[in-house]
């Protein structure tokens, strides 16, 4: 699927996302998380891993939109 994130055109598939975090330790989840490879990750960590962008370069809303469009279930933590 094609996405535009902060002016950068990305072509991502669901497998790209799961491969990008394989072996990575999950960071602390503030509000939104996604389960990948049996672990819960913060959505911004996941999108940062697959795009190579620092998490400060995009919002949680951007990450949420991309992961939902790829078919991931996002968990909401309070």
Gaussian input, Z-matrix of N, CA and C with variables (Angstrom, degrees):
# hf/3-21g

backbone

0 1
 N
 C     1     B1
 C     2     B2     1     A1
 N     3     B3     2     A2     1     D1
 C     4     B4     3     A3     2     D2
 C     5     B5     4     A4     3     D3
 N     6     B6     5     A5     4     D4
 C     7     B7     6     A6     5     D5
 C     8     B8     7     A7     6     D6
 N     9     B9     8     A8     7     D7
 C    10    B10     9     A9     8     D8
 C    11    B11    10    A10     9     D9
 N    12    B12    11    A11    10    D10
 C    13    B13    12    A12    11    D11
 C    14    B14    13    A13    12    D12
 N    15    B15    14    A14    13    D13
 C    16    B16    15    A15    14    D14
 C    17    B17    16    A16    15    D15
 N    18    B18    17    A17    16    D16
 C    19    B19    18    A18    17    D17
 C    20    B20    19    A19    18    D18
 N    21    B21    20    A20    19    D19
 C    22    B22    21    A21    20    D20
 C    23    B23    22    A22    21    D21
 N    24    B24    23    A23    22    D22
 C    25    B25    24    A24    23    D23
 C    26    B26    25    A25    24    D24
 N    27    B27    26    A26    25    D25
 C    28    B28    27    A27    26    D26
 C    29    B29    28    A28    27    D27
 N    30    B30    29    A29    28    D28
 C    31    B31    30    A30    29    D29
 C    32    B32    31    A31    30    D30
 N    33    B33    32    A32    31    D31
 C    34    B34    33    A33    32    D32
 C    35    B35    34    A34    33    D33
 N    36    B36    35    A35    34    D34
 C    37    B37    36    A36    35    D35
 C    38    B38    37    A37    36    D36
 N    39    B39    38    A38    37    D37
 C    40    B40    39    A39    38    D38
 C    41    B41    40    A40    39    D39
 N    42    B42    41    A41    40    D40
 C    43    B43    42    A42    41    D41
 C    44    B44    43    A43    42    D42
 N    45    B45    44    A44    43    D43
 C    46    B46    45    A45    44    D44
 C    47    B47    46    A46    45    D45
 N    48    B48    47    A47    46    D46
 C    49    B49    48    A48    47    D47
 C    50    B50    49    A49    48    D48
 N    51    B51    50    A50    49    D49
 C    52    B52    51    A51    50    D50
 C    53    B53    52    A52    51    D51
 N    54    B54    53    A53    52    D52
 C    55    B55    54    A54    53    D53
 C    56    B56    55    A55    54    D54
 N    57    B57    56    A56    55    D55
 C    58    B58    57    A57    56    D56
 C    59    B59    58    A58    57    D57
 N    60    B60    59    A59    58    D58
 C    61    B61    60    A60    59    D59
 C    62    B62    61    A61    60    D60
 N    63    B63    62    A62    61    D61
 C    64    B64    63    A63    62    D62
 C    65    B65    64    A64    63    D63
 N    66    B66    65    A65    64    D64
 C    67    B67    66    A66    65    D65
 C    68    B68    67    A67    66    D66
 N    69    B69    68    A68    67    D67
 C    70    B70    69    A69    68    D68
 C    71    B71    70    A70    69    D69
 N    72    B72    71    A71    70    D70
 C    73    B73    72    A72    71    D71
 C    74    B74    73    A73    72    D72
 N    75    B75    74    A74    73    D73
 C    76    B76    75    A75    74    D74
 C    77    B77    76    A76    75    D75
 N    78    B78    77    A77    76    D76
 C    79    B79    78    A78    77    D77
 C    80    B80    79    A79    78    D78
 N    81    B81    80    A80    79    D79
 C    82    B82    81    A81    80    D80
 C    83    B83    82    A82    81    D81
 N    84    B84    83    A83    82    D82
 C    85    B85    84    A84    83    D83
 C    86    B86    85    A85    84    D84
 N    87    B87    86    A86    85    D85
 C    88    B88    87    A87    86    D86
 C    89    B89    88    A88    87    D87
 N    90    B90    89    A89    88    D88
 C    91    B91    90    A90    89    D89
 C    92    B92    91    A91    90    D90
 N    93    B93    92    A92    91    D91
 C    94    B94    93    A93    92    D92
 C    95    B95    94    A94    93    D93
 N    96    B96    95    A95    94    D94
 C    97    B97    96    A96    95    D95
 C    98    B98    97    A97    96    D96
 N    99    B99    98    A98    97    D97
 C   100   B100    99    A99    98    D98
 C   101   B101   100   A100    99    D99
 N   102   B102   101   A101   100   D100
 C   103   B103   102   A102   101   D101
 C   104   B104   103   A103   102   D102
 N   105   B105   104   A104   103   D103
 C   106   B106   105   A105   104   D104
 C   107   B107   106   A106   105   D105
 N   108   B108   107   A107   106   D106
 C   109   B109   108   A108   107   D107
 C   110   B110   109   A109   108   D108
 N   111   B111   110   A110   109   D109
 C   112   B112   111   A111   110   D110
 C   113   B113   112   A112   111   D111
 N   114   B114   113   A113   112   D112
 C   115   B115   114   A114   113   D113
 C   116   B116   115   A115   114   D114
 N   117   B117   116   A116   115   D115
 C   118   B118   117   A117   116   D116
 C   119   B119   118   A118   117   D117
 N   120   B120   119   A119   118   D118
 C   121   B121   120   A120   119   D119
 C   122   B122   121   A121   120   D120
 N   123   B123   122   A122   121   D121
 C   124   B124   123   A123   122   D122
 C   125   B125   124   A124   123   D123
 N   126   B126   125   A125   124   D124
 C   127   B127   126   A126   125   D125
 C   128   B128   127   A127   126   D126
 N   129   B129   128   A128   127   D127
 C   130   B130   129   A129   128   D128
 C   131   B131   130   A130   129   D129
 N   132   B132   131   A131   130   D130
 C   133   B133   132   A132   131   D131
 C   134   B134   133   A133   132   D132
 N   135   B135   134   A134   133   D133
 C   136   B136   135   A135   134   D134
 C   137   B137   136   A136   135   D135
 N   138   B138   137   A137   136   D136
 C   139   B139   138   A138   137   D137
 C   140   B140   139   A139   138   D138
 N   141   B141   140   A140   139   D139
 C   142   B142   141   A141   140   D140
 C   143   B143   142   A142   141   D141
 N   144   B144   143   A143   142   D142
 C   145   B145   144   A144   143   D143
 C   146   B146   145   A145   144   D144
 N   147   B147   146   A146   145   D145
 C   148   B148   147   A147   146   D146
 C   149   B149   148   A148   147   D147
 N   150   B150   149   A149   148   D148
 C   151   B151   150   A150   149   D149
 C   152   B152   151   A151   150   D150
 N   153   B153   152   A152   151   D151
 C   154   B154   153   A153   152   D152
 C   155   B155   154   A154   153   D153
 N   156   B156   155   A155   154   D154
 C   157   B157   156   A156   155   D155
 C   158   B158   157   A157   156   D156
 N   159   B159   158   A158   157   D157
 C   160   B160   159   A159   158   D158
 C   161   B161   160   A160   159   D159
 N   162   B162   161   A161   160   D160
 C   163   B163   162   A162   161   D161
 C   164   B164   163   A163   162   D162
 N   165   B165   164   A164   163   D163
 C   166   B166   165   A165   164   D164
 C   167   B167   166   A166   165   D165
 N   168   B168   167   A167   166   D166
 C   169   B169   168   A168   167   D167
 C   170   B170   169   A169   168   D168
 N   171   B171   170   A170   169   D169
 C   172   B172   171   A171   170   D170
 C   173   B173   172   A172   171   D171
 N   174   B174   173   A173   172   D172
 C   175   B175   174   A174   173   D173
 C   176   B176   175   A175   174   D174
 N   177   B177   176   A176   175   D175
 C   178   B178   177   A177   176   D176
 C   179   B179   178   A178   177   D177
 N   180   B180   179   A179   178   D178
 C   181   B181   180   A180   179   D179
 C   182   B182   181   A181   180   D180
 N   183   B183   182   A182   181   D181
 C   184   B184   183   A183   182   D182
 C   185   B185   184   A184   183   D183
 N   186   B186   185   A185   184   D184
 C   187   B187   186   A186   185   D185
 C   188   B188   187   A187   186   D186
 N   189   B189   188   A188   187   D187
 C   190   B190   189   A189   188   D188
 C   191   B191   190   A190   189   D189
 N   192   B192   191   A191   190   D190
 C   193   B193   192   A192   191   D191
 C   194   B194   193   A193   192   D192
 N   195   B195   194   A194   193   D193
 C   196   B196   195   A195   194   D194
 C   197   B197   196   A196   195   D195
 N   198   B198   197   A197   196   D196
 C   199   B199   198   A198   197   D197
 C   200   B200   199   A199   198   D198
 N   201   B201   200   A200   199   D199
 C   202   B202   201   A201   200   D200
 C   203   B203   202   A202   201   D201
 N   204   B204   203   A203   202   D202
 C   205   B205   204   A204   203   D203
 C   206   B206   205   A205   204   D204
 N   207   B207   206   A206   205   D205
 C   208   B208   207   A207   206   D206
 C   209   B209   208   A208   207   D207
 N   210   B210   209   A209   208   D208
 C   211   B211   210   A210   209   D209
 C   212   B212   211   A211   210   D210
 N   213   B213   212   A212   211   D211
 C   214   B214   213   A213   212   D212
 C   215   B215   214   A214   213   D213
 N   216   B216   215   A215   214   D214
 C   217   B217   216   A216   215   D215
 C   218   B218   217   A217   216   D216
 N   219   B219   218   A218   217   D217
 C   220   B220   219   A219   218   D218
 C   221   B221   220   A220   219   D219
 N   222   B222   221   A221   220   D220
 C   223   B223   222   A222   221   D221
 C   224   B224   223   A223   222   D222
 N   225   B225   224   A224   223   D223
 C   226   B226   225   A225   224   D224
 C   227   B227   226   A226   225   D225
 N   228   B228   227   A227   226   D226
 C   229   B229   228   A228   227   D227
 C   230   B230   229   A229   228   D228
 N   231   B231   230   A230   229   D229
 C   232   B232   231   A231   230   D230
 C   233   B233   232   A232   231   D231

   B1=1.4446
   B2=1.5172
   B3=1.2774
   B4=1.4622
   B5=1.5261
   B6=1.3232
   B7=1.4549
   B8=1.5174
   B9=1.3115
   B10=1.4619
   B11=1.5232
   B12=1.3079
   B13=1.4579
   B14=1.5138
   B15=1.3214
   B16=1.4602
   B17=1.5323
   B18=1.3263
   B19=1.4542
   B20=1.5173
   B21=1.3212
   B22=1.4593
   B23=1.5207
   B24=1.3252
   B25=1.4596
   B26=1.5294
   B27=1.3209
   B28=1.4674
   B29=1.5145
   B30=1.3013
   B31=1.4540
   B32=1.5196
   B33=1.3332
   B34=1.4559
   B35=1.5177
   B36=1.3105
   B37=1.4605
   B38=1.5234
   B39=1.3064
   B40=1.4591
   B41=1.5327
   B42=1.3264
   B43=1.4658
   B44=1.5267
   B45=1.3261
   B46=1.4671
   B47=1.5244
   B48=1.3212
   B49=1.4673
   B50=1.5174
   B51=1.3290
   B52=1.4665
   B53=1.5290
   B54=1.3260
   B55=1.4684
   B56=1.5253
   B57=1.3227
   B58=1.4669
   B59=1.5284
   B60=1.3305
   B61=1.4680
   B62=1.5231
   B63=1.3105
   B64=1.4631
   B65=1.5249
   B66=1.3176
   B67=1.4576
   B68=1.5213
   B69=1.3364
   B70=1.4739
   B71=1.5264
   B72=1.3024
   B73=1.4670
   B74=1.5205
   B75=1.3320
   B76=1.4660
   B77=1.5224
   B78=1.3146
   B79=1.4537
   B80=1.5206
   B81=1.3136
   B82=1.4612
   B83=1.5267
   B84=1.3118
   B85=1.4647
   B86=1.5218
   B87=1.3264
   B88=1.4671
   B89=1.5145
   B90=1.3208
   B91=1.4656
   B92=1.5193
   B93=1.3303
   B94=1.4611
   B95=1.5235
   B96=1.3207
   B97=1.4529
   B98=1.5172
   B99=1.3216
   B100=1.4610
   B101=1.5281
   B102=1.3251
   B103=1.4539
   B104=1.5285
   B105=1.3369
   B106=1.4638
   B107=1.5158
   B108=1.3040
   B109=1.4682
   B110=1.5316
   B111=1.3419
   B112=1.4636
   B113=1.5207
   B114=1.3372
   B115=1.4649
   B116=1.5177
   B117=1.3433
   B118=1.4697
   B119=1.5262
   B120=1.3342
   B121=1.4591
   B122=1.5281
   B123=1.3335
   B124=1.4633
   B125=1.5303
   B126=1.3163
   B127=1.4596
   B128=1.5244
   B129=1.3224
   B130=1.4699
   B131=1.5286
   B132=1.3083
   B133=1.4647
   B134=1.5260
   B135=1.3231
   B136=1.4608
   B137=1.5284
   B138=1.3117
   B139=1.4633
   B140=1.5306
   B141=1.3058
   B142=1.4589
   B143=1.5236
   B144=1.3259
   B145=1.4633
   B146=1.5228
   B147=1.3144
   B148=1.4659
   B149=1.5328
   B150=1.3237
   B151=1.4718
   B152=1.5278
   B153=1.3238
   B154=1.4578
   B155=1.5140
   B156=1.3247
   B157=1.4638
   B158=1.5270
   B159=1.3264
   B160=1.4654
   B161=1.5284
   B162=1.3137
   B163=1.4703
   B164=1.5260
   B165=1.3236
   B166=1.4641
   B167=1.5319
   B168=1.3284
   B169=1.4624
   B170=1.5310
   B171=1.3422
   B172=1.4657
   B173=1.5244
   B174=1.3245
   B175=1.4669
   B176=1.5265
   B177=1.3237
   B178=1.4639
   B179=1.5257
   B180=1.3219
   B181=1.4663
   B182=1.5298
   B183=1.3207
   B184=1.4649
   B185=1.5297
   B186=1.3308
   B187=1.4622
   B188=1.5331
   B189=1.3113
   B190=1.4631
   B191=1.5280
   B192=1.3146
   B193=1.4780
   B194=1.5296
   B195=1.3063
   B196=1.4641
   B197=1.5230
   B198=1.3200
   B199=1.4641
   B200=1.5299
   B201=1.3283
   B202=1.4748
   B203=1.5232
   B204=1.3286
   B205=1.4614
   B206=1.5293
   B207=1.3249
   B208=1.4625
   B209=1.5292
   B210=1.3340
   B211=1.4600
   B212=1.5122
   B213=1.3264
   B214=1.4627
   B215=1.5257
   B216=1.3257
   B217=1.4591
   B218=1.5236
   B219=1.3162
   B220=1.4665
   B221=1.5232
   B222=1.3270
   B223=1.4562
   B224=1.5171
   B225=1.3156
   B226=1.4650
   B227=1.5230
   B228=1.3247
   B229=1.4751
   B230=1.5234
   B231=1.2969
   B232=1.4791
   B233=1.4970
   A1=109.41
   A2=114.54
   A3=120.87
   A4=109.94
   A5=115.66
   A6=122.91
   A7=108.79
   A8=115.44
   A9=120.67
   A10=106.36
   A11=115.36
   A12=121.55
   A13=108.15
   A14=116.14
   A15=123.04
   A16=111.79
   A17=114.99
   A18=121.15
   A19=115.36
   A20=117.15
   A21=121.70
   A22=109.07
   A23=117.68
   A24=121.93
   A25=108.23
   A26=115.33
   A27=121.75
   A28=109.95
   A29=116.61
   A30=122.21
   A31=106.50
   A32=116.02
   A33=121.38
   A34=111.49
   A35=114.82
   A36=122.87
   A37=107.48
   A38=115.70
   A39=121.09
   A40=111.26
   A41=117.31
   A42=121.15
   A43=112.71
   A44=117.38
   A45=120.65
   A46=110.29
   A47=115.56
   A48=121.24
   A49=110.46
   A50=117.09
   A51=119.40
   A52=111.53
   A53=117.51
   A54=120.67
   A55=111.45
   A56=117.52
   A57=121.69
   A58=112.82
   A59=117.37
   A60=119.61
   A61=113.15
   A62=117.18
   A63=120.00
   A64=109.57
   A65=115.92
   A66=121.78
   A67=114.77
   A68=117.67
   A69=120.49
   A70=110.38
   A71=116.04
   A72=120.66
   A73=108.93
   A74=117.40
   A75=119.55
   A76=111.85
   A77=115.64
   A78=121.38
   A79=109.98
   A80=116.34
   A81=121.62
   A82=109.95
   A83=115.98
   A84=121.43
   A85=108.13
   A86=115.82
   A87=120.42
   A88=110.61
   A89=117.13
   A90=120.04
   A91=112.74
   A92=118.03
   A93=121.30
   A94=111.11
   A95=115.11
   A96=120.46
   A97=111.15
   A98=115.14
   A99=121.59
   A100=107.52
   A101=115.55
   A102=120.29
   A103=109.14
   A104=114.84
   A105=122.23
   A106=109.19
   A107=116.65
   A108=121.70
   A109=111.56
   A110=116.68
   A111=121.64
   A112=115.17
   A113=118.16
   A114=121.77
   A115=109.65
   A116=115.96
   A117=122.06
   A118=109.24
   A119=115.97
   A120=122.33
   A121=110.57
   A122=117.54
   A123=120.10
   A124=108.45
   A125=116.74
   A126=119.94
   A127=113.10
   A128=117.62
   A129=119.23
   A130=111.02
   A131=118.02
   A132=120.85
   A133=110.21
   A134=115.96
   A135=121.02
   A136=111.14
   A137=116.56
   A138=119.85
   A139=110.38
   A140=117.94
   A141=120.52
   A142=111.88
   A143=116.55
   A144=120.75
   A145=111.80
   A146=116.68
   A147=119.26
   A148=112.96
   A149=117.34
   A150=120.02
   A151=113.34
   A152=116.47
   A153=120.11
   A154=113.19
   A155=117.10
   A156=121.25
   A157=110.41
   A158=117.94
   A159=120.19
   A160=109.34
   A161=116.94
   A162=120.16
   A163=113.08
   A164=117.73
   A165=120.76
   A166=112.01
   A167=117.37
   A168=122.36
   A169=113.64
   A170=117.86
   A171=120.71
   A172=109.07
   A173=115.54
   A174=120.83
   A175=111.06
   A176=115.25
   A177=120.55
   A178=109.62
   A179=116.82
   A180=120.46
   A181=110.59
   A182=117.50
   A183=121.31
   A184=110.27
   A185=116.14
   A186=121.25
   A187=111.00
   A188=116.10
   A189=121.86
   A190=109.94
   A191=116.37
   A192=122.18
   A193=111.09
   A194=117.01
   A195=120.81
   A196=111.15
   A197=116.48
   A198=119.67
   A199=112.25
   A200=117.24
   A201=120.10
   A202=110.96
   A203=116.44
   A204=120.41
   A205=111.20
   A206=117.12
   A207=121.36
   A208=112.24
   A209=116.95
   A210=120.41
   A211=116.56
   A212=117.49
   A213=120.18
   A214=110.83
   A215=115.84
   A216=122.07
   A217=107.68
   A218=115.57
   A219=121.46
   A220=108.09
   A221=115.68
   A222=122.23
   A223=109.38
   A224=117.12
   A225=121.89
   A226=108.22
   A227=115.87
   A228=123.46
   A229=107.70
   A230=115.76
   A231=119.80
   A232=111.36
   D1=151.32
   D2=-178.59
   D3=-102.39
   D4=132.24
   D5=177.93
   D6=-131.86
   D7=154.75
   D8=170.63
   D9=-119.53
   D10=121.95
   D11=-178.92
   D12=-127.38
   D13=110.65
   D14=-179.99
   D15=52.69
   D16=43.07
   D17=177.11
   D18=84.48
   D19=-7.07
   D20=179.57
   D21=-95.81
   D22=129.21
   D23=178.25
   D24=-85.98
   D25=126.68
   D26=-178.78
   D27=-120.29
   D28=137.07
   D29=172.20
   D30=-115.02
   D31=105.12
   D32=-174.26
   D33=-123.85
   D34=148.59
   D35=171.74
   D36=-123.61
   D37=162.88
   D38=-178.36
   D39=-56.41
   D40=-41.12
   D41=179.62
   D42=-62.99
   D43=-32.90
   D44=177.93
   D45=-60.02
   D46=-38.95
   D47=-177.99
   D48=-68.06
   D49=-49.09
   D50=-178.22
   D51=-64.57
   D52=-36.10
   D53=177.94
   D54=-68.53
   D55=-35.09
   D56=-176.52
   D57=-64.00
   D58=-29.97
   D59=-178.24
   D60=-103.08
   D61=-1.96
   D62=-179.88
   D63=-56.72
   D64=125.19
   D65=179.73
   D66=84.58
   D67=-7.55
   D68=179.92
   D69=-83.12
   D70=143.10
   D71=174.99
   D72=-80.37
   D73=131.96
   D74=179.45
   D75=-67.25
   D76=140.54
   D77=173.80
   D78=-83.53
   D79=-178.20
   D80=178.84
   D81=-73.64
   D82=134.09
   D83=179.01
   D84=-91.62
   D85=124.53
   D86=178.18
   D87=-88.93
   D88=-54.11
   D89=-177.35
   D90=-135.21
   D91=-43.32
   D92=-175.77
   D93=-118.20
   D94=133.42
   D95=178.00
   D96=-135.77
   D97=161.97
   D98=178.64
   D99=-139.50
   D100=139.34
   D101=-179.11
   D102=-91.76
   D103=122.38
   D104=179.52
   D105=-137.31
   D106=134.58
   D107=177.98
   D108=52.13
   D109=35.49
   D110=177.49
   D111=79.30
   D112=7.71
   D113=179.76
   D114=-126.85
   D115=152.98
   D116=176.77
   D117=-95.81
   D118=125.64
   D119=-178.98
   D120=-120.60
   D121=148.37
   D122=170.06
   D123=-67.19
   D124=139.99
   D125=-174.48
   D126=-62.80
   D127=-33.04
   D128=179.32
   D129=-70.12
   D130=-34.18
   D131=175.58
   D132=-62.70
   D133=-42.15
   D134=-178.73
   D135=-64.69
   D136=-49.46
   D137=-178.62
   D138=-66.88
   D139=-36.17
   D140=175.38
   D141=-62.59
   D142=-40.15
   D143=179.82
   D144=-65.58
   D145=-41.54
   D146=-176.56
   D147=-79.08
   D148=-26.17
   D149=-178.63
   D150=-97.85
   D151=-23.04
   D152=-174.83
   D153=82.57
   D154=3.12
   D155=179.70
   D156=-87.79
   D157=143.77
   D158=173.01
   D159=-65.67
   D160=145.84
   D161=-176.40
   D162=-61.83
   D163=-21.11
   D164=177.14
   D165=-71.02
   D166=-14.37
   D167=-177.24
   D168=-82.58
   D169=-10.07
   D170=-178.39
   D171=-147.15
   D172=164.62
   D173=-177.24
   D174=-97.12
   D175=166.74
   D176=173.90
   D177=-62.91
   D178=-33.26
   D179=177.37
   D180=-62.58
   D181=-41.83
   D182=176.21
   D183=-59.43
   D184=-48.25
   D185=-179.17
   D186=-62.00
   D187=-43.78
   D188=179.33
   D189=-59.24
   D190=-48.21
   D191=-178.48
   D192=-59.46
   D193=-45.83
   D194=-178.54
   D195=-65.04
   D196=-48.78
   D197=-177.19
   D198=-66.10
   D199=-38.85
   D200=177.33
   D201=-63.74
   D202=-43.48
   D203=-179.25
   D204=-63.90
   D205=-30.38
   D206=176.87
   D207=-79.71
   D208=-7.06
   D209=175.64
   D210=98.82
   D211=12.49
   D212=178.48
   D213=-82.94
   D214=147.92
   D215=173.92
   D216=-90.29
   D217=124.67
   D218=-179.27
   D219=-99.73
   D220=129.86
   D221=175.96
   D222=-93.38
   D223=139.79
   D224=177.54
   D225=-107.09
   D226=127.01
   D227=179.77
   D228=-111.95
   D229=140.67
   D230=178.50
   D231=-110.14

